């Protein structure tokens, strides 16, 4: 699975958990998760690399999704664990 496919899977996980996903040009930092009027929004930075956006998305996923309670493709789960504190907290 390439990085673009990983990013798409991560964004789909966020969307399926009621997070609005928006793509904006915000300078290349990768975007991030925020709460606006009680609703979560994840910003994908169109200026960032796909890898940076995927890492930021993985970090948002572990804040929103109980990844132990849902099926996640093994490649996506591995990426999440590699790029977050998730694996170290087990």
HELIX and SHEET records of a PDB file:
HELIX    1   1 UNK A    3  UNK A   15  1                                  13    
HELIX    2   2 UNK A   50  UNK A   64  1                                  15    
HELIX    3   3 UNK A   74  UNK A   83  1                                  10    
SHEET    1   A 3 UNK A  20  UNK A  24  0                                        
SHEET    2   A 3 UNK A  39  UNK A  45  1                                        
SHEET    3   A 3 UNK A  32  UNK A  36 -1                                        
END                                                                             
